[in-house]
Each structure stands twice: as structure tokens, then as C-alpha cells.
Amino acid sequence: MNLRPITTLTALLVGFAMAPVHAQQAADIPPAKAAEAAAATQQFGDATLRQFAQANQKIADIREEYSTRIGGTQAEDKAHDLQQEAHMKMVDAITEADLDLPTYNAIAERIASDPKLEEHVKGFM
């Protein structure tokens, strides 16, 4: 399984929808703490990567299910409702895997640019 489309799309979807939350949270974090948090996200242990793989698989399933459902509707408001529902299920999949959104997004971004990490995570699937 190629993780890049799943993680990149999901990271963009989750990241885009959560942008106002991230912006607010960033404003509340002192610069020293923000730098410390950024450094911490660069190192992911196997337990965290397993959690990511678990969440990523559930997200792929959700995306597949909802792509079909959204594609089958003509009503724009219904499609929007389905997108919101899918988004919430994706967020739930991440939190059910004991991850937070920033960590999930950081791993997804890192995988997109690090083939070795991508291969390592594939080993957990």
C-alpha cells in the first residue's frame, strides 16, 4: 500500500478543516514551547508509528466509503454534510488510535518526504 496519497490527502483534509484551531492554539503557545513541540514531533517511536498506521488504515476505509457516497449525491448541501461526517469519523479514527491531530499530521508530512519512514510504517500494516 502506498501511504503517500492516503496520508497526504488525509493530512490536508484534517489540516485544512482544523486550520482555525491550529491558528488559535499556535497563538496561545509561547515561542520556546512551540520550538520544543516542533522538535518533539520530529522523532516518532515505533509505538506512535503503529498508532499512525492503525489510524491511517481506518481513514483510508472511511475515505473510500464516503467518496462513493459523496459522488452519488447531486445535492450540494447533502455532499457537504457527508464531507463533515467523514471528517468527524477521520478525526475519531485518529483519536481512537491514541494520537492527536498535530502528531498525525506531522507523521503524514514526514512520510511524504521520507521514503525510509514510509517503508518503516508499511511494516506495521
A tleap script that builds the chain and sets N, CA, C and O, in Angstrom:
source leaprc.protein.ff14SB
mol = sequence {
  NMET ASN LEU ARG PRO ILE THR THR LEU THR
  ALA LEU LEU VAL GLY PHE ALA MET ALA PRO
  VAL HIE ALA GLN GLN ALA ALA ASP ILE PRO
  PRO ALA LYS ALA ALA GLU ALA ALA ALA ALA
  THR GLN GLN PHE GLY ASP ALA THR LEU ARG
  GLN PHE ALA GLN ALA ASN GLN LYS ILE ALA
  ASP ILE ARG GLU GLU TYR SER THR ARG ILE
  GLY GLY THR GLN ALA GLU ASP LYS ALA HIE
  ASP LEU GLN GLN GLU ALA HIE MET LYS MET
  VAL ASP ALA ILE THR GLU ALA ASP LEU ASP
  LEU PRO THR TYR ASN ALA ILE ALA GLU ARG
  ILE ALA SER ASP PRO LYS LEU GLU GLU HIE
  VAL LYS GLY PHE CMET
}
set mol.1.N position { 0.844 -1.179 0.000 }
set mol.1.CA position { 0.000 0.000 0.000 }
set mol.1.C position { 0.885 1.238 0.000 }
set mol.1.O position { 1.836 1.330 0.776 }
set mol.2.N position { 0.575 2.168 -0.856 }
set mol.2.CA position { 1.319 3.419 -0.916 }
set mol.2.C position { 0.698 4.393 0.072 }
set mol.2.O position { -0.466 4.765 -0.076 }
set mol.3.N position { 1.445 4.803 1.060 }
set mol.3.CA position { 0.922 5.674 2.100 }
set mol.3.C position { 0.801 7.123 1.662 }
set mol.3.O position { -0.002 7.864 2.228 }
set mol.4.N position { 1.558 7.539 0.691 }
set mol.4.CA position { 1.605 8.964 0.354 }
set mol.4.C position { 0.241 9.551 0.002 }
set mol.4.O position { -0.132 10.567 0.590 }
set mol.5.N position { -0.520 8.975 -0.917 }
set mol.5.CA position { -1.810 9.602 -1.216 }
set mol.5.C position { -2.743 9.616 -0.014 }
set mol.5.O position { -3.449 10.598 0.215 }
set mol.6.N position { -2.749 8.544 0.745 }
set mol.6.CA position { -3.639 8.469 1.900 }
set mol.6.C position { -3.244 9.507 2.927 }
set mol.6.O position { -4.071 10.308 3.364 }
set mol.7.N position { -1.995 9.491 3.309 }
set mol.7.CA position { -1.566 10.386 4.377 }
set mol.7.C position { -1.566 11.830 3.934 }
set mol.7.O position { -1.956 12.708 4.703 }
set mol.8.N position { -1.141 12.096 2.720 }
set mol.8.CA position { -1.090 13.472 2.257 }
set mol.8.C position { -2.499 14.032 2.129 }
set mol.8.O position { -2.770 15.133 2.608 }
set mol.9.N position { -3.394 13.297 1.493 }
set mol.9.CA position { -4.762 13.751 1.351 }
set mol.9.C position { -5.410 13.911 2.710 }
set mol.9.O position { -6.065 14.918 2.976 }
set mol.10.N position { -5.232 12.938 3.559 }
set mol.10.CA position { -5.835 12.990 4.874 }
set mol.10.C position { -5.252 14.134 5.678 }
set mol.10.O position { -5.986 14.866 6.342 }
set mol.11.N position { -3.949 14.294 5.623 }
set mol.11.CA position { -3.326 15.395 6.355 }
set mol.11.C position { -3.856 16.729 5.863 }
set mol.11.O position { -4.106 17.631 6.662 }
set mol.12.N position { -4.026 16.860 4.565 }
set mol.12.CA position { -4.560 18.107 4.030 }
set mol.12.C position { -6.000 18.296 4.467 }
set mol.12.O position { -6.394 19.393 4.865 }
set mol.13.N position { -6.794 17.223 4.395 }
set mol.13.CA position { -8.184 17.314 4.803 }
set mol.13.C position { -8.289 17.683 6.271 }
set mol.13.O position { -8.993 18.625 6.633 }
set mol.14.N position { -7.589 16.942 7.112 }
set mol.14.CA position { -7.627 17.200 8.544 }
set mol.14.C position { -7.006 18.561 8.838 }
set mol.14.O position { -7.554 19.341 9.618 }
set mol.15.N position { -5.878 18.844 8.223 }
set mol.15.CA position { -5.192 20.109 8.469 }
set mol.15.C position { -6.012 21.297 8.014 }
set mol.15.O position { -6.070 22.307 8.716 }
set mol.16.N position { -6.652 21.202 6.847 }
set mol.16.CA position { -7.460 22.299 6.327 }
set mol.16.C position { -8.647 22.558 7.233 }
set mol.16.O position { -8.940 23.705 7.573 }
set mol.17.N position { -9.320 21.505 7.620 }
set mol.17.CA position { -10.505 21.665 8.445 }
set mol.17.C position { -10.164 22.170 9.840 }
set mol.17.O position { -10.977 22.839 10.477 }
set mol.18.N position { -8.974 21.853 10.309 }
set mol.18.CA position { -8.576 22.241 11.654 }
set mol.18.C position { -7.737 23.516 11.670 }
set mol.18.O position { -7.261 23.913 12.733 }
set mol.19.N position { -7.544 24.164 10.536 }
set mol.19.CA position { -6.684 25.339 10.460 }
set mol.19.C position { -7.043 26.407 11.482 }
set mol.19.O position { -6.137 26.932 12.129 }
set mol.20.N position { -8.317 26.760 11.665 }
set mol.20.CA position { -8.612 27.780 12.672 }
set mol.20.C position { -8.214 27.346 14.073 }
set mol.20.O position { -7.766 28.168 14.872 }
set mol.21.N position { -8.372 26.067 14.379 }
set mol.21.CA position { -7.989 25.563 15.695 }
set mol.21.C position { -6.479 25.653 15.857 }
set mol.21.O position { -5.989 26.110 16.890 }
set mol.22.N position { -5.734 25.215 14.833 }
set mol.22.CA position { -4.282 25.286 14.900 }
set mol.22.C position { -3.809 26.720 15.047 }
set mol.22.O position { -2.888 26.993 15.817 }
set mol.23.N position { -4.422 27.630 14.326 }
set mol.23.CA position { -4.005 29.024 14.404 }
set mol.23.C position { -4.239 29.567 15.807 }
set mol.23.O position { -3.393 30.277 16.350 }
set mol.24.N position { -5.370 29.241 16.387 }
set mol.24.CA position { -5.656 29.696 17.745 }
set mol.24.C position { -4.693 29.075 18.740 }
set mol.24.O position { -4.175 29.764 19.619 }
set mol.25.N position { -4.448 27.775 18.607 }
set mol.25.CA position { -3.531 27.108 19.518 }
set mol.25.C position { -2.129 27.672 19.387 }
set mol.25.O position { -1.442 27.852 20.392 }
set mol.26.N position { -1.694 27.953 18.176 }
set mol.26.CA position { -0.360 28.490 17.961 }
set mol.26.C position { -0.204 29.843 18.624 }
set mol.26.O position { 0.868 30.163 19.136 }
set mol.27.N position { -1.259 30.641 18.622 }
set mol.27.CA position { -1.187 31.962 19.239 }
set mol.27.C position { -1.056 31.857 20.753 }
set mol.27.O position { -0.526 32.762 21.397 }
set mol.28.N position { -1.538 30.753 21.321 }
set mol.28.CA position { -1.504 30.566 22.763 }
set mol.28.C position { -0.215 29.937 23.278 }
set mol.28.O position { -0.008 29.886 24.490 }
set mol.29.N position { 0.656 29.458 22.395 }
set mol.29.CA position { 1.868 28.753 22.795 }
set mol.29.C position { 3.051 29.716 22.771 }
set mol.29.O position { 3.309 30.355 21.751 }
set mol.30.N position { 3.775 29.824 23.891 }
set mol.30.CA position { 4.965 30.680 23.890 }
set mol.30.C position { 5.991 30.153 22.885 }
set mol.30.O position { 6.045 28.948 22.641 }
set mol.31.N position { 6.812 31.043 22.295 }
set mol.31.CA position { 7.782 30.621 21.271 }
set mol.31.C position { 8.707 29.495 21.729 }
set mol.31.O position { 8.997 28.594 20.942 }
set mol.32.N position { 9.173 29.520 22.964 }
set mol.32.CA position { 10.075 28.461 23.446 }
set mol.32.C position { 9.365 27.118 23.463 }
set mol.32.O position { 9.946 26.101 23.084 }
set mol.33.N position { 8.119 27.109 23.899 }
set mol.33.CA position { 7.344 25.864 23.925 }
set mol.33.C position { 7.033 25.389 22.507 }
set mol.33.O position { 7.038 24.187 22.244 }
set mol.34.N position { 6.764 26.316 21.597 }
set mol.34.CA position { 6.478 25.949 20.214 }
set mol.34.C position { 7.687 25.277 19.583 }
set mol.34.O position { 7.538 24.282 18.874 }
set mol.35.N position { 8.878 25.801 19.827 }
set mol.35.CA position { 10.103 25.204 19.282 }
set mol.35.C position { 10.335 23.824 19.887 }
set mol.35.O position { 10.765 22.901 19.195 }
set mol.36.N position { 10.053 23.688 21.161 }
set mol.36.CA position { 10.206 22.396 21.840 }
set mol.36.C position { 9.219 21.378 21.270 }
set mol.36.O position { 9.575 20.221 21.045 }
set mol.37.N position { 7.992 21.807 21.042 }
set mol.37.CA position { 6.980 20.908 20.477 }
set mol.37.C position { 7.355 20.500 19.060 }
set mol.37.O position { 7.178 19.342 18.683 }
set mol.38.N position { 7.868 21.430 18.276 }
set mol.38.CA position { 8.281 21.110 16.907 }
set mol.38.C position { 9.401 20.091 16.901 }
set mol.38.O position { 9.398 19.176 16.077 }
set mol.39.N position { 10.355 20.231 17.802 }
set mol.39.CA position { 11.463 19.275 17.876 }
set mol.39.C position { 10.951 17.899 18.284 }
set mol.39.O position { 11.432 16.883 17.782 }
set mol.40.N position { 9.990 17.864 19.182 }
set mol.40.CA position { 9.453 16.585 19.650 }
set mol.40.C position { 8.731 15.842 18.538 }
set mol.40.O position { 8.750 14.611 18.504 }
set mol.41.N position { 8.093 16.572 17.628 }
set mol.41.CA position { 7.350 15.904 16.572 }
set mol.41.C position { 8.257 15.310 15.513 }
set mol.41.O position { 7.797 14.531 14.679 }
set mol.42.N position { 9.515 15.651 15.525 }
set mol.42.CA position { 10.434 15.125 14.522 }
set mol.42.C position { 10.879 13.699 14.840 }
set mol.42.O position { 11.412 13.020 13.963 }
set mol.43.N position { 10.679 13.235 16.056 }
set mol.43.CA position { 11.090 11.897 16.450 }
set mol.43.C position { 9.849 11.091 16.823 }
set mol.43.O position { 9.111 11.444 17.743 }
set mol.44.N position { 9.637 10.001 16.088 }
set mol.44.CA position { 8.470 9.174 16.333 }
set mol.44.C position { 8.921 7.761 16.640 }
set mol.44.O position { 9.639 7.146 15.851 }
set mol.45.N position { 8.501 7.248 17.786 }
set mol.45.CA position { 8.830 5.882 18.151 }
set mol.45.C position { 7.932 4.884 17.433 }
set mol.45.O position { 6.920 5.255 16.838 }
set mol.46.N position { 8.319 3.611 17.499 }
set mol.46.CA position { 7.541 2.570 16.828 }
set mol.46.C position { 6.102 2.494 17.336 }
set mol.46.O position { 5.186 2.234 16.556 }
set mol.47.N position { 5.895 2.717 18.622 }
set mol.47.CA position { 4.528 2.661 19.156 }
set mol.47.C position { 3.666 3.736 18.499 }
set mol.47.O position { 2.522 3.472 18.130 }
set mol.48.N position { 4.196 4.926 18.355 }
set mol.48.CA position { 3.459 6.017 17.717 }
set mol.48.C position { 3.231 5.725 16.239 }
set mol.48.O position { 2.160 6.007 15.703 }
set mol.49.N position { 4.235 5.162 15.589 }
set mol.49.CA position { 4.087 4.833 14.171 }
set mol.49.C position { 3.067 3.716 13.963 }
set mol.49.O position { 2.359 3.710 12.956 }
set mol.50.N position { 2.982 2.777 14.897 }
set mol.50.CA position { 1.944 1.737 14.826 }
set mol.50.C position { 0.559 2.371 14.959 }
set mol.50.O position { -0.375 2.007 14.245 }
set mol.51.N position { 0.443 3.320 15.880 }
set mol.51.CA position { -0.829 4.013 16.068 }
set mol.51.C position { -1.199 4.772 14.786 }
set mol.51.O position { -2.356 4.779 14.366 }
set mol.52.N position { -0.203 5.400 14.182 }
set mol.52.CA position { -0.437 6.115 12.930 }
set mol.52.C position { -0.931 5.146 11.855 }
set mol.52.O position { -1.902 5.438 11.157 }
set mol.53.N position { -0.274 4.009 11.721 }
set mol.53.CA position { -0.660 3.019 10.703 }
set mol.53.C position { -2.094 2.552 10.928 }
set mol.53.O position { -2.858 2.395 9.976 }
set mol.54.N position { -2.458 2.330 12.193 }
set mol.54.CA position { -3.813 1.904 12.530 }
set mol.54.C position { -4.820 2.987 12.123 }
set mol.54.O position { -5.821 2.692 11.470 }
set mol.55.N position { -4.556 4.219 12.504 }
set mol.55.CA position { -5.459 5.317 12.163 }
set mol.55.C position { -5.526 5.508 10.655 }
set mol.55.O position { -6.599 5.735 10.097 }
set mol.56.N position { -4.379 5.415 10.004 }
set mol.56.CA position { -4.312 5.640 8.569 }
set mol.56.C position { -5.149 4.608 7.807 }
set mol.56.O position { -5.801 4.946 6.819 }
set mol.57.N position { -5.132 3.368 8.259 }
set mol.57.CA position { -5.934 2.333 7.602 }
set mol.57.C position { -7.426 2.623 7.766 }
set mol.57.O position { -8.200 2.487 6.818 }
set mol.58.N position { -7.821 3.023 8.973 }
set mol.58.CA position { -9.233 3.357 9.193 }
set mol.58.C position { -9.643 4.561 8.339 }
set mol.58.O position { -10.743 4.598 7.788 }
set mol.59.N position { -8.759 5.524 8.241 }
set mol.59.CA position { -9.046 6.714 7.440 }
set mol.59.C position { -9.190 6.350 5.965 }
set mol.59.O position { -10.055 6.888 5.274 }
set mol.60.N position { -8.359 5.451 5.487 }
set mol.60.CA position { -8.471 5.007 4.090 }
set mol.60.C position { -9.830 4.364 3.846 }
set mol.60.O position { -10.459 4.598 2.814 }
set mol.61.N position { -10.276 3.558 4.795 }
set mol.61.CA position { -11.584 2.911 4.676 }
set mol.61.C position { -12.714 3.944 4.682 }
set mol.61.O position { -13.658 3.853 3.897 }
set mol.62.N position { -12.602 4.921 5.574 }
set mol.62.CA position { -13.611 5.982 5.659 }
set mol.62.C position { -13.641 6.774 4.364 }
set mol.62.O position { -14.709 7.053 3.820 }
set mol.63.N position { -12.456 7.135 3.872 }
set mol.63.CA position { -12.372 7.921 2.643 }
set mol.63.C position { -13.000 7.161 1.475 }
set mol.63.O position { -13.723 7.746 0.669 }
set mol.64.N position { -12.727 5.872 1.385 }
set mol.64.CA position { -13.293 5.064 0.304 }
set mol.64.C position { -14.815 5.034 0.392 }
set mol.64.O position { -15.507 5.234 -0.606 }
set mol.65.N position { -15.328 4.783 1.589 }
set mol.65.CA position { -16.780 4.730 1.787 }
set mol.65.C position { -17.440 6.062 1.435 }
set mol.65.O position { -18.440 6.097 0.719 }
set mol.66.N position { -16.881 7.139 1.937 }
set mol.66.CA position { -17.520 8.439 1.744 }
set mol.66.C position { -17.299 9.005 0.348 }
set mol.66.O position { -18.124 9.784 -0.130 }
set mol.67.N position { -16.237 8.645 -0.302 }
set mol.67.CA position { -16.038 9.095 -1.694 }
set mol.67.C position { -17.177 8.583 -2.559 }
set mol.67.O position { -17.706 9.312 -3.398 }
set mol.68.N position { -17.549 7.341 -2.355 }
set mol.68.CA position { -18.657 6.750 -3.102 }
set mol.68.C position { -19.971 7.446 -2.758 }
set mol.68.O position { -20.758 7.782 -3.644 }
set mol.69.N position { -20.195 7.655 -1.477 }
set mol.69.CA position { -21.448 8.277 -1.046 }
set mol.69.C position { -21.553 9.722 -1.533 }
set mol.69.O position { -22.609 10.154 -1.996 }
set mol.70.N position { -20.457 10.459 -1.425 }
set mol.70.CA position { -20.468 11.863 -1.863 }
set mol.70.C position { -20.628 11.942 -3.373 }
set mol.70.O position { -21.356 12.793 -3.884 }
set mol.71.N position { -19.942 11.047 -4.087 }
set mol.71.CA position { -20.057 11.029 -5.540 }
set mol.71.C position { -21.444 10.672 -6.027 }
set mol.71.O position { -21.821 11.025 -7.145 }
set mol.72.N position { -22.204 9.980 -5.206 }
set mol.72.CA position { -23.538 9.549 -5.596 }
set mol.72.C position { -24.638 10.544 -5.295 }
set mol.72.O position { -25.804 10.288 -5.595 }
set mol.73.N position { -24.288 11.668 -4.711 }
set mol.73.CA position { -25.318 12.661 -4.394 }
set mol.73.C position { -25.202 13.872 -5.323 }
set mol.73.O position { -24.104 14.299 -5.683 }
set mol.74.N position { -26.342 14.403 -5.693 }
set mol.74.CA position { -26.378 15.589 -6.552 }
set mol.74.C position { -26.569 16.865 -5.733 }
set mol.74.O position { -26.236 17.961 -6.184 }
set mol.75.N position { -27.103 16.709 -4.540 }
set mol.75.CA position { -27.406 17.870 -3.703 }
set mol.75.C position { -26.133 18.365 -3.008 }
set mol.75.O position { -25.466 17.616 -2.293 }
set mol.76.N position { -25.819 19.627 -3.231 }
set mol.76.CA position { -24.602 20.212 -2.662 }
set mol.76.C position { -24.628 20.205 -1.136 }
set mol.76.O position { -23.605 19.934 -0.506 }
set mol.77.N position { -25.775 20.498 -0.535 }
set mol.77.CA position { -25.851 20.513 0.923 }
set mol.77.C position { -25.683 19.109 1.502 }
set mol.77.O position { -25.082 18.942 2.563 }
set mol.78.N position { -26.206 18.116 0.819 }
set mol.78.CA position { -26.039 16.720 1.261 }
set mol.78.C position { -24.568 16.307 1.148 }
set mol.78.O position { -24.040 15.638 2.036 }
set mol.79.N position { -23.909 16.706 0.055 }
set mol.79.CA position { -22.487 16.394 -0.116 }
set mol.79.C position { -21.669 17.056 0.990 }
set mol.79.O position { -20.740 16.450 1.523 }
set mol.80.N position { -22.008 18.276 1.329 }
set mol.80.CA position { -21.298 18.987 2.400 }
set mol.80.C position { -21.490 18.270 3.731 }
set mol.80.O position { -20.538 18.096 4.491 }
set mol.81.N position { -22.716 17.857 4.008 }
set mol.81.CA position { -22.999 17.120 5.249 }
set mol.81.C position { -22.198 15.822 5.304 }
set mol.81.O position { -21.662 15.463 6.353 }
set mol.82.N position { -22.117 15.125 4.183 }
set mol.82.CA position { -21.344 13.884 4.133 }
set mol.82.C position { -19.851 14.154 4.332 }
set mol.82.O position { -19.162 13.375 4.990 }
set mol.83.N position { -19.352 15.247 3.769 }
set mol.83.CA position { -17.946 15.611 3.973 }
set mol.83.C position { -17.674 15.880 5.444 }
set mol.83.O position { -16.652 15.448 5.976 }
set mol.84.N position { -18.576 16.585 6.101 }
set mol.84.CA position { -18.419 16.871 7.528 }
set mol.84.C position { -18.456 15.580 8.344 }
set mol.84.O position { -17.668 15.396 9.272 }
set mol.85.N position { -19.370 14.701 7.991 }
set mol.85.CA position { -19.487 13.421 8.680 }
set mol.85.C position { -18.205 12.599 8.503 }
set mol.85.O position { -17.698 12.014 9.459 }
set mol.86.N position { -17.695 12.562 7.283 }
set mol.86.CA position { -16.451 11.832 7.017 }
set mol.86.C position { -15.296 12.441 7.806 }
set mol.86.O position { -14.480 11.722 8.383 }
set mol.87.N position { -15.236 13.750 7.827 }
set mol.87.CA position { -14.175 14.436 8.572 }
set mol.87.C position { -14.205 14.040 10.049 }
set mol.87.O position { -13.168 13.733 10.637 }
set mol.88.N position { -15.394 14.050 10.637 }
set mol.88.CA position { -15.512 13.702 12.053 }
set mol.88.C position { -15.100 12.244 12.302 }
set mol.88.O position { -14.466 11.938 13.312 }
set mol.89.N position { -15.458 11.366 11.392 }
set mol.89.CA position { -15.062 9.962 11.544 }
set mol.89.C position { -13.547 9.813 11.418 }
set mol.89.O position { -12.944 8.996 12.114 }
set mol.90.N position { -12.929 10.599 10.533 }
set mol.90.CA position { -11.475 10.557 10.395 }
set mol.90.C position { -10.798 11.056 11.672 }
set mol.90.O position { -9.824 10.462 12.134 }
set mol.91.N position { -11.303 12.122 12.226 }
set mol.91.CA position { -10.758 12.649 13.477 }
set mol.91.C position { -10.935 11.609 14.581 }
set mol.91.O position { -10.025 11.385 15.379 }
set mol.92.N position { -12.103 10.975 14.625 }
set mol.92.CA position { -12.341 9.924 15.620 }
set mol.92.C position { -11.358 8.769 15.444 }
set mol.92.O position { -10.856 8.229 16.430 }
set mol.93.N position { -11.079 8.388 14.198 }
set mol.93.CA position { -10.123 7.295 13.949 }
set mol.93.C position { -8.745 7.645 14.488 }
set mol.93.O position { -8.043 6.785 15.021 }
set mol.94.N position { -8.364 8.893 14.352 }
set mol.94.CA position { -7.056 9.335 14.851 }
set mol.94.C position { -7.039 9.293 16.377 }
set mol.94.O position { -6.096 8.775 16.974 }
set mol.95.N position { -8.070 9.832 17.002 }
set mol.95.CA position { -8.084 9.856 18.466 }
set mol.95.C position { -8.278 8.454 19.059 }
set mol.95.O position { -7.758 8.160 20.135 }
set mol.96.N position { -9.020 7.597 18.365 }
set mol.96.CA position { -9.186 6.220 18.836 }
set mol.96.C position { -7.874 5.439 18.775 }
set mol.96.O position { -7.697 4.455 19.492 }
set mol.97.N position { -6.967 5.879 17.924 }
set mol.97.CA position { -5.640 5.250 17.841 }
set mol.97.C position { -4.677 5.891 18.852 }
set mol.97.O position { -3.469 5.660 18.792 }
set mol.98.N position { -5.206 6.681 19.762 }
set mol.98.CA position { -4.418 7.362 20.800 }
set mol.98.C position { -3.399 8.330 20.231 }
set mol.98.O position { -2.288 8.454 20.746 }
set mol.99.N position { -3.788 9.016 19.159 }
set mol.99.CA position { -2.964 10.075 18.583 }
set mol.99.C position { -3.737 11.378 18.664 }
set mol.99.O position { -4.964 11.388 18.771 }
set mol.100.N position { -2.993 12.480 18.610 }
set mol.100.CA position { -3.657 13.766 18.455 }
set mol.100.C position { -3.458 14.229 17.018 }
set mol.100.O position { -2.594 13.710 16.312 }
set mol.101.N position { -4.241 15.188 16.589 }
set mol.101.CA position { -4.184 15.644 15.194 }
set mol.101.C position { -2.820 16.206 14.801 }
set mol.101.O position { -2.324 15.891 13.719 }
set mol.102.N position { -2.196 17.034 15.652 }
set mol.102.CA position { -0.876 17.545 15.254 }
set mol.102.C position { 0.159 16.435 15.040 }
set mol.102.O position { 0.973 16.517 14.120 }
set mol.103.N position { 0.130 15.409 15.878 }
set mol.103.CA position { 1.083 14.305 15.723 }
set mol.103.C position { 0.782 13.525 14.449 }
set mol.103.O position { 1.694 13.196 13.691 }
set mol.104.N position { -0.492 13.227 14.211 }
set mol.104.CA position { -0.861 12.515 12.989 }
set mol.104.C position { -0.406 13.308 11.763 }
set mol.104.O position { 0.202 12.745 10.853 }
set mol.105.N position { -0.693 14.593 11.734 }
set mol.105.CA position { -0.313 15.427 10.596 }
set mol.105.C position { 1.195 15.511 10.440 }
set mol.105.O position { 1.703 15.493 9.319 }
set mol.106.N position { 1.917 15.603 11.550 }
set mol.106.CA position { 3.381 15.676 11.480 }
set mol.106.C position { 3.962 14.393 10.881 }
set mol.106.O position { 4.878 14.446 10.061 }
set mol.107.N position { 3.431 13.251 11.292 }
set mol.107.CA position { 3.904 11.977 10.731 }
set mol.107.C position { 3.559 11.901 9.248 }
set mol.107.O position { 4.391 11.493 8.437 }
set mol.108.N position { 2.339 12.289 8.888 }
set mol.108.CA position { 1.923 12.250 7.481 }
set mol.108.C position { 2.825 13.132 6.625 }
set mol.108.O position { 3.230 12.734 5.533 }
set mol.109.N position { 3.135 14.311 7.112 }
set mol.109.CA position { 4.017 15.216 6.365 }
set mol.109.C position { 5.414 14.624 6.235 }
set mol.109.O position { 6.044 14.715 5.182 }
set mol.110.N position { 5.883 14.026 7.301 }
set mol.110.CA position { 7.225 13.438 7.281 }
set mol.110.C position { 7.294 12.260 6.319 }
set mol.110.O position { 8.272 12.111 5.587 }
set mol.111.N position { 6.256 11.419 6.318 }
set mol.111.CA position { 6.206 10.267 5.413 }
set mol.111.C position { 6.236 10.729 3.960 }
set mol.111.O position { 6.858 10.092 3.110 }
set mol.112.N position { 5.562 11.834 3.684 }
set mol.112.CA position { 5.501 12.343 2.318 }
set mol.112.C position { 6.882 12.701 1.774 }
set mol.112.O position { 7.086 12.718 0.560 }
set mol.113.N position { 7.822 12.986 2.660 }
set mol.113.CA position { 9.159 13.384 2.205 }
set mol.113.C position { 10.264 12.423 2.645 }
set mol.113.O position { 11.442 12.679 2.396 }
set mol.114.N position { 9.892 11.325 3.292 }
set mol.114.CA position { 10.898 10.403 3.822 }
set mol.114.C position { 10.528 8.962 3.433 }
set mol.114.O position { 9.782 8.303 4.158 }
set mol.115.N position { 11.041 8.470 2.300 }
set mol.115.CA position { 10.700 7.118 1.847 }
set mol.115.C position { 11.068 6.021 2.851 }
set mol.115.O position { 10.377 5.006 2.940 }
set mol.116.N position { 12.141 6.219 3.598 }
set mol.116.CA position { 12.519 5.206 4.598 }
set mol.116.C position { 11.465 5.119 5.695 }
set mol.116.O position { 11.103 4.026 6.129 }
set mol.117.N position { 10.980 6.255 6.136 }
set mol.117.CA position { 9.937 6.252 7.158 }
set mol.117.C position { 8.655 5.632 6.594 }
set mol.117.O position { 7.965 4.887 7.289 }
set mol.118.N position { 8.346 5.936 5.356 }
set mol.118.CA position { 7.168 5.354 4.719 }
set mol.118.C position { 7.261 3.824 4.718 }
set mol.118.O position { 6.301 3.141 5.073 }
set mol.119.N position { 8.399 3.300 4.326 }
set mol.119.CA position { 8.592 1.849 4.311 }
set mol.119.C position { 8.501 1.264 5.721 }
set mol.119.O position { 7.940 0.186 5.919 }
set mol.120.N position { 9.051 1.979 6.689 }
set mol.120.CA position { 9.002 1.519 8.070 }
set mol.120.C position { 7.544 1.421 8.545 }
set mol.120.O position { 7.163 0.437 9.178 }
set mol.121.N position { 6.751 2.417 8.247 }
set mol.121.CA position { 5.350 2.418 8.660 }
set mol.121.C position { 4.567 1.322 7.934 }
set mol.121.O position { 3.678 0.709 8.525 }
set mol.122.N position { 4.881 1.072 6.682 }
set mol.122.CA position { 4.215 -0.007 5.933 }
set mol.122.C position { 4.394 -1.333 6.650 }
set mol.122.O position { 3.527 -2.203 6.566 }
set mol.123.N position { 5.492 -1.497 7.344 }
set mol.123.CA position { 5.745 -2.728 8.082 }
set mol.123.C position { 4.755 -2.958 9.223 }
set mol.123.O position { 4.624 -4.078 9.717 }
set mol.124.N position { 4.070 -1.918 9.635 }
set mol.124.CA position { 3.085 -2.039 10.717 }
set mol.124.C position { 1.681 -2.302 10.205 }
set mol.124.O position { 0.741 -2.438 10.989 }
set mol.125.N position { 1.539 -2.374 8.892 }
set mol.125.CA position { 0.205 -2.580 8.326 }
set mol.125.C position { -0.036 -4.032 8.016 }
set mol.125.O position { -1.110 -4.389 7.532 }
savepdb mol mol.pdb
quit
